């Protein structure tokens, strides 16, 4: 996933620049300001709404909407995996034909983009459906194995409204596939970003620091140390970046002088900001101090990136500025409020575990540990219906009045009460 903010003036734009040997008229200050401001706004939207939806996702009970939790081990390995992927793409573009690779990637992201965009617009589209809309429920379930070894591969629940959203998203997908228009690219990019912030959850703040710290080094190395990331960003025709034309005022929707922002600069800080929002809610103080602080820190960090890139006319690793801001600002607030311990001891996964769906629709084998445990729970919860086999219990069922006397005697601590009841029966 590309993670660099690029300026077209130095040849790092998608359409090329003066460094590529093409003649392009310089962008106006108004066009530059519009492009940078639009990129900043488009980056903020998926973070804000994705963080809000991540709270509902953590509390949800739908198996198809359960978040993917990132552990500290995953966070430590992520920069290595990302580096291998980035280098592999770079070598592919150097060895093989760029046209065929982009055709394959376009088909892949065409399918993913439709699903992501459909999931994004579904909550908004529900408000426009009439009350009498025939909303039938569907479930797509793939399993492997049988009996106790049966496990789910895909379990996706949807309804008729989701099918309508899928149809609308397919129109955008065909538009992107045929024209590669920058608006269609941005619609898919925004959908990918929002879904990433919503469905990818960090389990604690320490894991977030490990992830952001590792990607901080990754971003700086691949942007400043080599030309790999900028080359891949220029060659990769897929909605993995947000773009906005700097010559929009001159050429309209057919503009082609783009500034770009990688989705990694949105999703990675976004999942950390979403974690702080859930931490705010766990404090139960009806304030979102850490969320607003980290959100303002993101605006500051991305604005600083744009400013430095514009001054030096060179692509900048945005995480170089975003990571210190997004981690440093909330930690300073926690130090001022004396809540550093609470922040780093907060576990986001603890809120998800109670709502984890269980596989209750598969039949259980008679005599298995699960069925025995269920029967034991029923015995403890409900009244005992089995006929007792000891003599005193038989007497209690046939003589309830004397049994009451036995119970009172046992409450007073006199153990011989049961024997007295038996002697009375013999008489």
C-alpha positions, 0 to 999 in steps of 0.5 A: 500500500502506497504511503507517500504524499507526492507532488507532480512538479518533481515527476512523481505525479501519476501523469508525469511532470517536467522530470519525465520530459513532458511539457506541462504548464505550471499549476496556479496557486489556486489550483494547488491550494484546491488540490491540497485542501481536497486531499486533506478533506478526503483523508479526514472523512474516512478517518472520522466516520470509520472511527465512529463505525468501528465502535459499532463494529466492536459492539456488533454481533453479526459474524460478517462484520466482526473486526480483525484484531491486530496483535503486537506480533502482527504489528511487528511483522507488518513493515517487513511484509509491506517491504517485501510486497513493495519490492516485489511490485517494483521488480514486477514492473521492471521485468514484466510488461506494465500493461498486463500487470495493471490489467490483472490488478484492475480486475482484482481491485474492481471486485474488491472496490465494488464490495468495499463501496457497497459496504460503505454506502449501505448504512446511508442507503437504508434511509432512502428505502421505503418502509414496505420494501421487501427486504429478504434476508440471505446468507452465503455460507461455505464450510469445510469438513463435517461433524465436529471438524466442520469449520466456516470459510465464508459466512456472509449475511446480507439482504435485498437492500445490500443487493441494491447497494451492490448494483449501484457500486457495480456502476462505479466499478464499470466506470473505473474499469473502462475510464480509470477516471480519478473520481471513480478512483477516489470513490474506491479509495475512500471506501477502502480507507473507511473499511480499513479504519472500521474493520481493522482494530488494534488491541491496545495502544502499545500495539499501535505504537509498535505498528506506527513506529515500524511503518515510520521507518518503512516509509522514510527508508523507501521514500528517501533511501530509494525511488521504489515507492514513488516508482510503484505509485506512478506505475500502479494503476489501482485505487490505492491512492487518492488523487486530485488534479491541480489543473482542475480550474483550467481543464475541468474534469479532464484535468491530468496534473495530479497530486496524490496521497497513499491510502497507507497515510490514512488507514494506519493513523486512522486505526490508531485514532479509532482505538483512542475513540474506543478508549475514550468511550471506555472511560465513561466520562462522556468526553472524546478528549483523546479522539479529538486530540489525535484527530487534530494531530493528524490534521497538523501532521498532514498539513506539515507534510504538504507544506514541506513537500511544497517548499522542497518540491519532493515527495514526502513520507507522510508518516514521518510527520504523522506518526510523532504527531498522532502518538505524541499529542495524545500521550502529552494529554494523558500525562497532563491528566494522569491517565497514562497507565489507563491508556496503555492498559486498555485492551480493545479486544476485551470489548469484542470477545463477549460478542463473538458469535458461536457456532450454534447452528452445527449439530453436536454429537451426543455424549460430546463434552459440549453436550455434557456441559450444556446438560449440566448447565440446564440442571443447575439452572432449572428445577430437579425433575429426576426422582431421587434414589435415597430413602429420605428423598422418597419420603420427602416426595410422599410426605411433603408436610413431614418433609417441611419439618425435616427442612426446618430441622436441617436449617437449625443445624440438627442433623438427626431430623431426617432419622426422626422422619424415618422413625415416624414413618415406621410407626 
